[in-house]
Amino acid sequence: MAKDSYLVGLIGAGIGPSLSPALHQREADRQGLRYVYRLLDTDVLGVAPEAVGDLVRAARDLGFDGLNITHPCKQLVIEHLDALDARAEALGAVNTVVFEDGGRAVGHNTDVTGFAASFARGLPDAPLERVVQLGAGGAGAAVAHAVLTLGASRVTVVDALPDRAADLAASLVRHFGPGRAEAASLDQLPVLLAEADGAGGLVHATPTGMAAHPGLPVPAELLRPGMWVAEVVYRPLETELVRVARARGCAVLSGGGMAVFQAADAFRLFTGLEPDSGRMLADFEELAGVERSGSGVR
């Protein structure tokens, strides 16, 4: 039987601007729940991301019902959990932790389903023959699984850490079969993105473009009108990549939809109740719109 009161939180670095608290709390209000959502920001707390285990244990001891996990802790948190669901285990990344009866900390990943739902909604007719993904961290693992689940013929993973790209590509091949994924080096991006023109697009899954990490993750001249660009970063909603790609004629998917759908899936895991993702999308658009107007809403 569902409870009527929940205490949840978010662990990550630089998460002060997160819209997750408002998204969760607005939906909880509509469902008649008392729902408190706290930020556990490693930057504010003055601890390293590796302290995620201490924060998980503290949250459990304080009676939290669950936690969301974000950059840079999605992989670091795994060794501190009691169990993983099948998807999180396959990904090697966790973005949601549920404290079950008895205090067992179980890891889940709603980034996969969140990105898949957002992509299907925002780029329903996008070609998926050749997909280039920049970023092989926790979010990268999730979106690569999502893109292949959506039917991508092949995903080429590129990361500043070549071994990390190779490890993710090998994991994807084990899960989806030979030829579905490969790793490449950063210097191959010009050729890879030229091949994607008209046949696929770019998935961006690094922190570049976040408020704390501004910038463009790829040279603007590599973005061609015949390709699509899907962004994972949603703070700000219009990253430099989204703005430049749109200006160059690319079909563009912002990170907002993924943020909403993964939040809806996490809400369901925390409460056992069915969220209304349509209402949550409207909430997000309102919150992001108010923020762009300069009100300072976070």
Contacts in CASP RR format, 6 or more apart in sequence:
PFRMAT RR
TARGET T0000
AUTHOR 0000-0000-0000
METHOD contacts of the structure
MODEL  1
MAKDSYLVGLIGAGIGPSLSPALHQREADRQGLRYVYRLLDTDVLGVAPE
AVGDLVRAARDLGFDGLNITHPCKQLVIEHLDALDARAEALGAVNTVVFE
DGGRAVGHNTDVTGFAASFARGLPDAPLERVVQLGAGGAGAAVAHAVLTL
GASRVTVVDALPDRAADLAASLVRHFGPGRAEAASLDQLPVLLAEADGAG
GLVHATPTGMAAHPGLPVPAELLRPGMWVAEVVYRPLETELVRVARARGC
AVLSGGGMAVFQAADAFRLFTGLEPDSGRMLADFEELAGVERSGSGVR
2 271 0 8 1.000
2 272 0 8 1.000
2 273 0 8 1.000
3 65 0 8 1.000
3 271 0 8 1.000
4 32 0 8 1.000
4 33 0 8 1.000
4 34 0 8 1.000
5 33 0 8 1.000
5 34 0 8 1.000
5 35 0 8 1.000
6 28 0 8 1.000
6 33 0 8 1.000
6 34 0 8 1.000
6 35 0 8 1.000
6 36 0 8 1.000
6 65 0 8 1.000
6 270 0 8 1.000
6 271 0 8 1.000
7 36 0 8 1.000
7 38 0 8 1.000
7 62 0 8 1.000
7 63 0 8 1.000
7 64 0 8 1.000
7 65 0 8 1.000
7 66 0 8 1.000
8 24 0 8 1.000
8 35 0 8 1.000
8 36 0 8 1.000
8 37 0 8 1.000
8 38 0 8 1.000
8 64 0 8 1.000
8 65 0 8 1.000
8 66 0 8 1.000
8 67 0 8 1.000
8 68 0 8 1.000
8 270 0 8 1.000
9 21 0 8 1.000
9 37 0 8 1.000
9 38 0 8 1.000
9 39 0 8 1.000
9 40 0 8 1.000
9 59 0 8 1.000
9 64 0 8 1.000
9 66 0 8 1.000
9 67 0 8 1.000
9 68 0 8 1.000
10 18 0 8 1.000
10 20 0 8 1.000
10 21 0 8 1.000
10 37 0 8 1.000
10 38 0 8 1.000
10 39 0 8 1.000
10 40 0 8 1.000
10 67 0 8 1.000
10 68 0 8 1.000
10 69 0 8 1.000
10 70 0 8 1.000
11 40 0 8 1.000
11 42 0 8 1.000
11 52 0 8 1.000
11 55 0 8 1.000
11 56 0 8 1.000
11 59 0 8 1.000
11 67 0 8 1.000
11 68 0 8 1.000
11 69 0 8 1.000
11 70 0 8 1.000
11 73 0 8 1.000
11 77 0 8 1.000
12 40 0 8 1.000
12 41 0 8 1.000
12 42 0 8 1.000
12 49 0 8 1.000
12 52 0 8 1.000
12 69 0 8 1.000
12 70 0 8 1.000
12 71 0 8 1.000
12 72 0 8 1.000
12 73 0 8 1.000
13 41 0 8 1.000
13 42 0 8 1.000
13 43 0 8 1.000
13 49 0 8 1.000
13 71 0 8 1.000
13 72 0 8 1.000
13 73 0 8 1.000
14 41 0 8 1.000
14 42 0 8 1.000
14 43 0 8 1.000
14 44 0 8 1.000
14 212 0 8 1.000
15 39 0 8 1.000
15 41 0 8 1.000
15 70 0 8 1.000
16 39 0 8 1.000
16 41 0 8 1.000
16 44 0 8 1.000
16 298 0 8 1.000
17 211 0 8 1.000
17 235 0 8 1.000
17 298 0 8 1.000
18 39 0 8 1.000
18 70 0 8 1.000
18 235 0 8 1.000
18 298 0 8 1.000
19 234 0 8 1.000
19 235 0 8 1.000
19 259 0 8 1.000
19 284 0 8 1.000
19 287 0 8 1.000
19 288 0 8 1.000
19 298 0 8 1.000
20 37 0 8 1.000
20 68 0 8 1.000
20 259 0 8 1.000
20 263 0 8 1.000
21 37 0 8 1.000
21 38 0 8 1.000
21 39 0 8 1.000
22 283 0 8 1.000
22 287 0 8 1.000
22 297 0 8 1.000
23 259 0 8 1.000
23 260 0 8 1.000
23 263 0 8 1.000
23 280 0 8 1.000
23 283 0 8 1.000
23 284 0 8 1.000
23 287 0 8 1.000
24 35 0 8 1.000
24 37 0 8 1.000
24 263 0 8 1.000
24 266 0 8 1.000
24 267 0 8 1.000
25 35 0 8 1.000
25 36 0 8 1.000
25 37 0 8 1.000
26 279 0 8 1.000
26 280 0 8 1.000
26 283 0 8 1.000
27 264 0 8 1.000
27 267 0 8 1.000
27 275 0 8 1.000
27 276 0 8 1.000
27 279 0 8 1.000
27 280 0 8 1.000
27 283 0 8 1.000
28 34 0 8 1.000
28 35 0 8 1.000
28 267 0 8 1.000
28 271 0 8 1.000
29 35 0 8 1.000
30 276 0 8 1.000
30 279 0 8 1.000
31 271 0 8 1.000
31 273 0 8 1.000
31 275 0 8 1.000
33 271 0 8 1.000
33 273 0 8 1.000
40 55 0 8 1.000
40 59 0 8 1.000
40 67 0 8 1.000
42 48 0 8 1.000
42 49 0 8 1.000
42 51 0 8 1.000
42 52 0 8 1.000
42 55 0 8 1.000
42 73 0 8 1.000
45 51 0 8 1.000
45 55 0 8 1.000
47 54 0 8 1.000
47 55 0 8 1.000
49 72 0 8 1.000
49 73 0 8 1.000
49 76 0 8 1.000
50 76 0 8 1.000
52 69 0 8 1.000
52 73 0 8 1.000
52 76 0 8 1.000
52 77 0 8 1.000
52 80 0 8 1.000
53 76 0 8 1.000
53 77 0 8 1.000
53 80 0 8 1.000
56 67 0 8 1.000
56 77 0 8 1.000
56 80 0 8 1.000
56 81 0 8 1.000
56 97 0 8 1.000
56 105 0 8 1.000
57 80 0 8 1.000
59 66 0 8 1.000
59 67 0 8 1.000
59 99 0 8 1.000
60 99 0 8 1.000
60 103 0 8 1.000
60 105 0 8 1.000
63 99 0 8 1.000
64 99 0 8 1.000
65 98 0 8 1.000
65 99 0 8 1.000
65 270 0 8 1.000
66 96 0 8 1.000
66 97 0 8 1.000
66 98 0 8 1.000
66 99 0 8 1.000
66 270 0 8 1.000
67 96 0 8 1.000
67 97 0 8 1.000
68 95 0 8 1.000
68 96 0 8 1.000
68 97 0 8 1.000
68 263 0 8 1.000
68 266 0 8 1.000
69 77 0 8 1.000
69 94 0 8 1.000
69 95 0 8 1.000
69 96 0 8 1.000
69 97 0 8 1.000
70 95 0 8 1.000
71 138 0 8 1.000
71 139 0 8 1.000
71 207 0 8 1.000
71 210 0 8 1.000
72 207 0 8 1.000
74 93 0 8 1.000
74 94 0 8 1.000
74 95 0 8 1.000
74 137 0 8 1.000
74 138 0 8 1.000
74 139 0 8 1.000
75 92 0 8 1.000
75 93 0 8 1.000
75 94 0 8 1.000
75 137 0 8 1.000
75 138 0 8 1.000
77 94 0 8 1.000
77 97 0 8 1.000
77 107 0 8 1.000
78 84 0 8 1.000
78 88 0 8 1.000
78 92 0 8 1.000
78 93 0 8 1.000
78 94 0 8 1.000
78 107 0 8 1.000
80 105 0 8 1.000
81 94 0 8 1.000
81 97 0 8 1.000
81 105 0 8 1.000
81 106 0 8 1.000
81 107 0 8 1.000
82 103 0 8 1.000
82 104 0 8 1.000
82 105 0 8 1.000
82 106 0 8 1.000
83 104 0 8 1.000
83 105 0 8 1.000
83 106 0 8 1.000
83 107 0 8 1.000
84 92 0 8 1.000
84 94 0 8 1.000
84 106 0 8 1.000
84 107 0 8 1.000
84 108 0 8 1.000
85 106 0 8 1.000
85 107 0 8 1.000
85 108 0 8 1.000
85 109 0 8 1.000
87 108 0 8 1.000
87 109 0 8 1.000
87 112 0 8 1.000
87 145 0 8 1.000
88 94 0 8 1.000
88 107 0 8 1.000
88 108 0 8 1.000
88 109 0 8 1.000
90 145 0 8 1.000
90 171 0 8 1.000
90 175 0 8 1.000
91 109 0 8 1.000
91 112 0 8 1.000
91 138 0 8 1.000
91 141 0 8 1.000
91 142 0 8 1.000
91 145 0 8 1.000
92 138 0 8 1.000
92 141 0 8 1.000
92 171 0 8 1.000
93 109 0 8 1.000
93 111 0 8 1.000
93 137 0 8 1.000
93 138 0 8 1.000
93 139 0 8 1.000
93 140 0 8 1.000
93 141 0 8 1.000
93 142 0 8 1.000
94 107 0 8 1.000
94 108 0 8 1.000
94 109 0 8 1.000
95 108 0 8 1.000
95 109 0 8 1.000
95 110 0 8 1.000
95 111 0 8 1.000
95 142 0 8 1.000
95 262 0 8 1.000
95 266 0 8 1.000
96 107 0 8 1.000
96 108 0 8 1.000
96 109 0 8 1.000
96 110 0 8 1.000
96 265 0 8 1.000
96 266 0 8 1.000
96 269 0 8 1.000
96 270 0 8 1.000
97 105 0 8 1.000
97 106 0 8 1.000
97 107 0 8 1.000
97 108 0 8 1.000
98 105 0 8 1.000
98 106 0 8 1.000
98 107 0 8 1.000
98 108 0 8 1.000
98 269 0 8 1.000
98 270 0 8 1.000
99 105 0 8 1.000
99 106 0 8 1.000
100 106 0 8 1.000
108 266 0 8 1.000
108 269 0 8 1.000
109 142 0 8 1.000
110 261 0 8 1.000
110 262 0 8 1.000
110 263 0 8 1.000
110 265 0 8 1.000
110 266 0 8 1.000
110 269 0 8 1.000
111 138 0 8 1.000
111 139 0 8 1.000
111 142 0 8 1.000
111 143 0 8 1.000
111 146 0 8 1.000
111 258 0 8 1.000
111 262 0 8 1.000
112 142 0 8 1.000
112 143 0 8 1.000
112 145 0 8 1.000
112 146 0 8 1.000
112 149 0 8 1.000
113 146 0 8 1.000
113 261 0 8 1.000
113 262 0 8 1.000
113 265 0 8 1.000
114 146 0 8 1.000
114 257 0 8 1.000
114 258 0 8 1.000
114 261 0 8 1.000
114 262 0 8 1.000
114 264 0 8 1.000
114 265 0 8 1.000
115 142 0 8 1.000
115 143 0 8 1.000
115 146 0 8 1.000
115 147 0 8 1.000
115 230 0 8 1.000
115 232 0 8 1.000
115 258 0 8 1.000
115 261 0 8 1.000
115 262 0 8 1.000
116 146 0 8 1.000
116 149 0 8 1.000
116 150 0 8 1.000
117 257 0 8 1.000
117 261 0 8 1.000
117 277 0 8 1.000
118 253 0 8 1.000
118 255 0 8 1.000
118 256 0 8 1.000
118 257 0 8 1.000
118 258 0 8 1.000
118 260 0 8 1.000
118 261 0 8 1.000
119 126 0 8 1.000
119 146 0 8 1.000
119 147 0 8 1.000
119 150 0 8 1.000
119 230 0 8 1.000
119 253 0 8 1.000
120 150 0 8 1.000
121 257 0 8 1.000
122 253 0 8 1.000
123 228 0 8 1.000
123 230 0 8 1.000
123 251 0 8 1.000
123 253 0 8 1.000
126 200 0 8 1.000
126 201 0 8 1.000
126 228 0 8 1.000
126 251 0 8 1.000
127 198 0 8 1.000
127 199 0 8 1.000
127 200 0 8 1.000
127 201 0 8 1.000
127 228 0 8 1.000
128 147 0 8 1.000
128 150 0 8 1.000
128 151 0 8 1.000
128 152 0 8 1.000
128 153 0 8 1.000
128 200 0 8 1.000
129 152 0 8 1.000
129 153 0 8 1.000
129 154 0 8 1.000
129 199 0 8 1.000
129 200 0 8 1.000
130 153 0 8 1.000
130 154 0 8 1.000
130 156 0 8 1.000
130 192 0 8 1.000
130 195 0 8 1.000
130 196 0 8 1.000
130 199 0 8 1.000
130 200 0 8 1.000
130 201 0 8 1.000
131 147 0 8 1.000
131 152 0 8 1.000
131 154 0 8 1.000
131 155 0 8 1.000
131 156 0 8 1.000
131 196 0 8 1.000
131 200 0 8 1.000
131 201 0 8 1.000
131 202 0 8 1.000
131 203 0 8 1.000
132 155 0 8 1.000
132 156 0 8 1.000
132 158 0 8 1.000
132 189 0 8 1.000
132 192 0 8 1.000
132 193 0 8 1.000
132 196 0 8 1.000
132 201 0 8 1.000
132 202 0 8 1.000
132 203 0 8 1.000
133 140 0 8 1.000
133 143 0 8 1.000
133 144 0 8 1.000
133 147 0 8 1.000
133 155 0 8 1.000
133 156 0 8 1.000
133 157 0 8 1.000
133 158 0 8 1.000
133 202 0 8 1.000
133 203 0 8 1.000
133 204 0 8 1.000
133 205 0 8 1.000
134 158 0 8 1.000
134 159 0 8 1.000
134 189 0 8 1.000
134 202 0 8 1.000
134 203 0 8 1.000
134 204 0 8 1.000
134 205 0 8 1.000
134 206 0 8 1.000
134 217 0 8 1.000
134 218 0 8 1.000
135 157 0 8 1.000
135 158 0 8 1.000
135 159 0 8 1.000
135 160 0 8 1.000
135 165 0 8 1.000
135 204 0 8 1.000
135 205 0 8 1.000
135 206 0 8 1.000
136 144 0 8 1.000
136 157 0 8 1.000
136 158 0 8 1.000
136 159 0 8 1.000
136 161 0 8 1.000
136 164 0 8 1.000
136 165 0 8 1.000
136 167 0 8 1.000
136 168 0 8 1.000
136 183 0 8 1.000
136 205 0 8 1.000
137 159 0 8 1.000
137 164 0 8 1.000
137 168 0 8 1.000
137 205 0 8 1.000
138 205 0 8 1.000
139 205 0 8 1.000
139 232 0 8 1.000
140 168 0 8 1.000
140 203 0 8 1.000
140 205 0 8 1.000
140 232 0 8 1.000
141 168 0 8 1.000
141 171 0 8 1.000
143 203 0 8 1.000
143 205 0 8 1.000
143 230 0 8 1.000
143 232 0 8 1.000
143 258 0 8 1.000
144 155 0 8 1.000
144 157 0 8 1.000
144 168 0 8 1.000
144 172 0 8 1.000
144 181 0 8 1.000
144 203 0 8 1.000
144 205 0 8 1.000
145 172 0 8 1.000
145 175 0 8 1.000
147 155 0 8 1.000
147 203 0 8 1.000
148 155 0 8 1.000
148 172 0 8 1.000
148 175 0 8 1.000
148 176 0 8 1.000
148 180 0 8 1.000
148 181 0 8 1.000
152 180 0 8 1.000
153 180 0 8 1.000
154 179 0 8 1.000
154 180 0 8 1.000
154 181 0 8 1.000
154 182 0 8 1.000
155 169 0 8 1.000
155 172 0 8 1.000
155 180 0 8 1.000
155 181 0 8 1.000
155 182 0 8 1.000
155 203 0 8 1.000
156 181 0 8 1.000
156 182 0 8 1.000
156 183 0 8 1.000
156 184 0 8 1.000
156 192 0 8 1.000
157 165 0 8 1.000
157 168 0 8 1.000
157 169 0 8 1.000
157 172 0 8 1.000
157 181 0 8 1.000
157 182 0 8 1.000
157 183 0 8 1.000
157 184 0 8 1.000
158 165 0 8 1.000
158 183 0 8 1.000
158 184 0 8 1.000
158 185 0 8 1.000
158 186 0 8 1.000
158 188 0 8 1.000
158 189 0 8 1.000
158 192 0 8 1.000
159 165 0 8 1.000
159 168 0 8 1.000
159 183 0 8 1.000
159 206 0 8 1.000
160 186 0 8 1.000
160 206 0 8 1.000
162 183 0 8 1.000
162 185 0 8 1.000
165 183 0 8 1.000
165 184 0 8 1.000
166 183 0 8 1.000
168 181 0 8 1.000
168 183 0 8 1.000
169 181 0 8 1.000
169 182 0 8 1.000
169 183 0 8 1.000
170 183 0 8 1.000
172 180 0 8 1.000
172 181 0 8 1.000
173 179 0 8 1.000
173 180 0 8 1.000
173 181 0 8 1.000
184 192 0 8 1.000
189 218 0 8 1.000
189 222 0 8 1.000
190 222 0 8 1.000
193 201 0 8 1.000
193 202 0 8 1.000
193 218 0 8 1.000
193 222 0 8 1.000
193 223 0 8 1.000
193 224 0 8 1.000
193 227 0 8 1.000
194 222 0 8 1.000
194 224 0 8 1.000
196 202 0 8 1.000
196 227 0 8 1.000
197 224 0 8 1.000
197 226 0 8 1.000
197 227 0 8 1.000
198 224 0 8 1.000
198 226 0 8 1.000
198 227 0 8 1.000
200 227 0 8 1.000
200 228 0 8 1.000
201 227 0 8 1.000
201 228 0 8 1.000
201 229 0 8 1.000
201 230 0 8 1.000
202 218 0 8 1.000
202 223 0 8 1.000
202 227 0 8 1.000
202 228 0 8 1.000
202 229 0 8 1.000
202 230 0 8 1.000
203 230 0 8 1.000
203 232 0 8 1.000
204 217 0 8 1.000
204 218 0 8 1.000
204 229 0 8 1.000
204 230 0 8 1.000
204 231 0 8 1.000
204 232 0 8 1.000
204 233 0 8 1.000
204 241 0 8 1.000
205 232 0 8 1.000
206 217 0 8 1.000
207 213 0 8 1.000
207 233 0 8 1.000
208 214 0 8 1.000
208 215 0 8 1.000
208 216 0 8 1.000
208 217 0 8 1.000
208 233 0 8 1.000
208 241 0 8 1.000
209 215 0 8 1.000
209 216 0 8 1.000
209 217 0 8 1.000
209 233 0 8 1.000
209 236 0 8 1.000
209 239 0 8 1.000
209 240 0 8 1.000
209 241 0 8 1.000
210 233 0 8 1.000
210 235 0 8 1.000
210 239 0 8 1.000
211 235 0 8 1.000
211 236 0 8 1.000
214 240 0 8 1.000
215 239 0 8 1.000
215 240 0 8 1.000
216 240 0 8 1.000
216 241 0 8 1.000
216 244 0 8 1.000
217 241 0 8 1.000
218 241 0 8 1.000
220 244 0 8 1.000
220 248 0 8 1.000
223 229 0 8 1.000
223 244 0 8 1.000
223 245 0 8 1.000
223 248 0 8 1.000
223 250 0 8 1.000
224 248 0 8 1.000
224 250 0 8 1.000
225 248 0 8 1.000
225 249 0 8 1.000
225 250 0 8 1.000
226 249 0 8 1.000
226 250 0 8 1.000
227 250 0 8 1.000
227 251 0 8 1.000
228 250 0 8 1.000
228 251 0 8 1.000
228 252 0 8 1.000
228 253 0 8 1.000
229 241 0 8 1.000
229 242 0 8 1.000
229 245 0 8 1.000
229 250 0 8 1.000
229 251 0 8 1.000
229 252 0 8 1.000
229 253 0 8 1.000
230 252 0 8 1.000
230 253 0 8 1.000
230 255 0 8 1.000
231 239 0 8 1.000
231 241 0 8 1.000
231 242 0 8 1.000
231 252 0 8 1.000
231 253 0 8 1.000
231 254 0 8 1.000
231 255 0 8 1.000
232 255 0 8 1.000
232 258 0 8 1.000
233 239 0 8 1.000
233 241 0 8 1.000
233 255 0 8 1.000
234 254 0 8 1.000
234 255 0 8 1.000
234 256 0 8 1.000
234 257 0 8 1.000
234 258 0 8 1.000
234 259 0 8 1.000
237 254 0 8 1.000
237 255 0 8 1.000
237 256 0 8 1.000
237 288 0 8 1.000
237 292 0 8 1.000
238 254 0 8 1.000
239 254 0 8 1.000
242 252 0 8 1.000
242 254 0 8 1.000
245 252 0 8 1.000
246 252 0 8 1.000
256 284 0 8 1.000
256 288 0 8 1.000
257 281 0 8 1.000
257 284 0 8 1.000
259 284 0 8 1.000
260 277 0 8 1.000
260 280 0 8 1.000
260 281 0 8 1.000
260 283 0 8 1.000
260 284 0 8 1.000
261 277 0 8 1.000
263 280 0 8 1.000
264 275 0 8 1.000
264 277 0 8 1.000
264 280 0 8 1.000
267 273 0 8 1.000
267 275 0 8 1.000
268 274 0 8 1.000
268 275 0 8 1.000
287 297 0 8 1.000
290 296 0 8 1.000
290 297 0 8 1.000
291 297 0 8 1.000
291 298 0 8 1.000
END
